[in-house]
């Protein structure tokens, strides 16, 4: 579908990209099937001649979080969820390779397309390499925010924050539920500061390795997920589409 929406319409977060960062941010979207398609446009509501905006493609099936909530009792096959996870990890890897950090990664900023393809969107709080301070408009979700655990808030490495959020995002997709569903933000933050993370049955899975900062790059997650997909027993594989107006 070719309908285009401005980023403010698509994500409810207004963004004006200043000229010195604009080229870098726009380049990060180019030639990557795992990022929402976009093109540059001039902003008319500002007097700054160097201010631009990004217009994104319309995501017919909406954001992944809403879709998960709507289909909580009928999740897609594990193979599909793994492929969705690979899409996310590859998208984040591409952003990092272009020197861009997302800074607000979660399923609410992932968009669903035909055949359950997932694309990363909403870089309204993104940072270009060389910057390490979150923008005022950015507030990471509690379940996707790397705990300080004795460090100064600003001493948490950007890449570690990104990979922590990726771990929680993958949890939400693979378990088909929010990692801390039913808990309030302050309860989540308190638990994470103490090192208590969502139960997965083991402390050596890809989620915990993200949460305890064992991974160094999104590429490692791509390799892990693709290996899991390759080893997935065929007994559990299914290409069967869901029954109602779904992305299949």
C-alpha positions in Angstrom: 0.0 0.0 0.0 1.5 3.3 -1.0 -0.2 5.7 1.3 2.3 7.8 3.2 1.9 9.4 6.6 4.1 11.9 8.3 6.0 10.6 11.3 3.9 12.7 13.7 0.7 11.0 12.3 2.2 7.6 12.2 3.7 7.6 15.7 2.2 10.5 17.6 5.7 11.9 18.2 6.6 15.1 16.3 10.1 15.2 14.9 12.1 17.9 13.2 15.4 16.6 12.0 18.1 19.3 12.0 20.2 19.6 8.9 23.5 18.3 10.5 21.8 15.0 11.5 19.3 14.8 8.6 21.6 13.1 6.1 22.7 10.4 8.6 19.2 9.6 9.7 17.8 9.5 6.2 20.7 7.3 5.0 19.9 4.8 7.8 16.5 4.1 6.2 17.8 3.6 2.7 18.0 0.1 1.1 16.9 -1.7 4.3 13.8 -3.9 4.1 13.7 -4.0 7.9 13.0 -0.3 8.4 9.8 1.5 7.5 10.1 3.1 4.1 10.4 6.9 4.1 11.4 9.9 2.1 12.5 13.4 3.0 10.2 16.4 3.1 10.4 20.1 4.1 8.7 21.2 7.3 6.4 24.1 6.7 5.4 24.8 10.4 8.9 26.1 11.3 10.9 29.1 10.1 14.1 27.2 10.2 15.1 26.6 6.5 17.3 23.7 7.5 14.6 21.7 9.2 13.3 18.6 7.4 10.9 15.8 8.2 10.5 12.2 7.3 7.3 10.7 5.8 6.8 7.1 6.4 4.8 4.4 4.6 1.4 3.4 6.0 1.5 0.3 8.1 -1.9 -1.4 7.3 -1.7 -3.8 10.2 -0.5 -1.3 12.8 2.1 -1.6 15.5 3.2 -5.0 16.7 2.2 -4.5 20.3 -1.4 -3.7 19.5 -1.5 -6.7 17.2 -0.1 -9.0 20.0 -2.7 -7.8 22.4 -5.5 -8.3 19.9 -4.3 -11.9 19.1 -3.0 -12.9 22.5 -4.9 -16.2 22.5 -4.0 -17.2 19.0 -0.3 -16.4 18.4 1.3 -17.3 15.1 3.5 -20.4 14.8 6.9 -20.2 16.5 8.6 -20.1 13.1 6.7 -17.0 12.2 7.6 -15.3 15.5 11.3 -16.2 15.0 11.2 -14.7 11.6 9.6 -11.5 13.0 12.4 -11.5 15.6 15.1 -11.8 12.9 13.6 -8.8 11.1 13.9 -6.7 14.2 17.4 -7.7 15.0 18.5 -7.1 11.4 16.8 -3.7 11.4 18.6 -2.7 14.6 21.9 -4.0 13.2 21.5 -1.9 10.1 20.8 1.2 12.1 23.9 0.7 14.2 26.0 0.1 11.1 24.9 3.5 9.9 25.9 5.2 13.2 22.3 5.6 14.4 20.9 4.5 17.8 17.1 4.1 18.0 16.8 4.9 21.8 13.2 3.8 22.1 13.0 0.3 20.8 9.9 -1.7 21.8 7.0 -3.4 20.0 5.1 -0.2 20.0 7.6 1.2 17.5 7.6 -1.9 15.3 5.2 -2.1 12.4 3.6 -5.1 10.9 3.3 -5.7 7.1 2.1 -8.5 4.8 3.4 -12.0 5.5 4.2 -11.0 9.1 7.2 -8.9 8.1 8.2 -6.5 10.8 9.9 -3.1 10.2 11.4 -0.7 12.8 9.9 2.8 12.8 9.8 6.0 14.8 13.3 7.4 15.1 11.9 10.5 16.8 14.3 10.0 19.7 17.2 8.5 17.7 20.8 9.6 18.2 23.6 9.9 15.7 27.0 8.4 16.7 29.0 10.7 18.9 26.0 11.7 21.1 25.2 9.8 24.2 22.4 11.8 25.8 18.8 10.9 25.4 16.7 13.7 23.9 14.0 15.4 26.1 11.2 13.8 24.0 12.5 10.3 24.7 11.4 8.2 27.7 12.2 4.5 27.4 9.6 2.1 28.6 10.5 0.7 32.1 10.6 -2.9 30.8 12.9 -1.9 28.0 15.3 0.4 29.9 18.7 -0.8 31.0 18.9 -0.5 34.8 21.7 1.7 36.3 22.6 -0.9 39.0 25.0 1.4 40.8 26.2 3.4 37.7 25.4 7.0 37.1 22.5 7.3 34.7 24.7 8.8 32.0 27.3 6.0 32.3 25.1 3.4 30.8 26.5 2.7 27.4 24.3 3.5 24.4 24.8 0.1 22.8 24.1 -1.8 26.0 20.8 0.2 26.3 19.9 -0.7 22.8 20.6 -4.4 23.2 18.7 -4.5 26.6 15.7 -3.1 24.8 16.1 -5.6 22.0 16.0 -8.4 24.5 12.7 -7.2 26.0 11.4 -6.7 22.4 12.3 -10.2 21.4 10.7 -11.6 24.6 7.4 -9.8 23.7 7.4 -11.3 20.2 8.5 -14.8 21.0 6.3 -15.2 24.2 3.6 -13.1 22.5 3.1 -11.0 25.7 4.6 -8.0 27.3 7.7 -9.0 29.4 6.3 -7.3 32.5 2.5 -7.3 31.9 0.5 -6.3 34.9 3.4 -4.5 36.7 3.7 -0.8 37.2 6.7 1.1 36.0 8.2 1.7 39.5 7.8 -2.0 40.3 9.6 -3.0 37.1 12.4 -0.5 37.7 12.9 -1.7 41.3 13.1 -5.4 40.2 15.5 -4.7 37.4 17.8 -2.7 39.7 18.0 -5.8 41.9 18.7 -8.0 38.9 15.3 -9.7 38.8 14.1 -10.1 35.2 11.1 -11.8 33.6 11.1 -15.5 34.1 12.0 -17.6 31.0 12.9 -20.9 32.5 16.7 -20.3 32.3 19.2 -17.6 32.9 21.4 -18.4 29.9 18.9 -17.7 27.1 19.2 -14.8 24.6 16.8 -12.6 26.7 18.9 -12.8 29.8 22.1 -12.4 27.8 20.7 -9.1 26.6 19.6 -8.1 30.0 22.9 -8.8 31.7 24.9 -7.2 28.9 26.6 -10.3 27.5 25.9 -9.4 23.9 28.2 -6.9 22.1 26.2 -6.3 19.0 22.8 -6.8 17.3 24.6 -9.0 14.8 25.2 -11.6 17.5 21.4 -11.7 18.1 20.8 -12.1 14.4 23.1 -15.1 14.3 21.5 -16.6 17.4 18.0 -16.2 16.1 18.8 -17.6 12.6 20.4 -20.6 14.3 17.3 -21.2 16.4 15.1 -20.9 13.2 17.3 -23.4 11.4 17.1 -25.9 14.3 13.4 -25.5 14.8 11.8 -28.9 14.6 9.7 -29.2 11.5 6.9 -30.7 13.7 6.3 -27.2 15.0 6.6 -25.4 11.7 3.5 -24.2 10.0 2.7 -21.7 7.2 -1.0 -21.8 7.9 -2.5 -18.4 7.9 -4.7 -17.1 10.7 -8.4 -16.9 9.9 -9.4 -13.3 9.9 -8.0 -10.3 8.0 -4.4 -10.9 9.1 -1.1 -10.1 7.5 -0.6 -13.6 6.1 
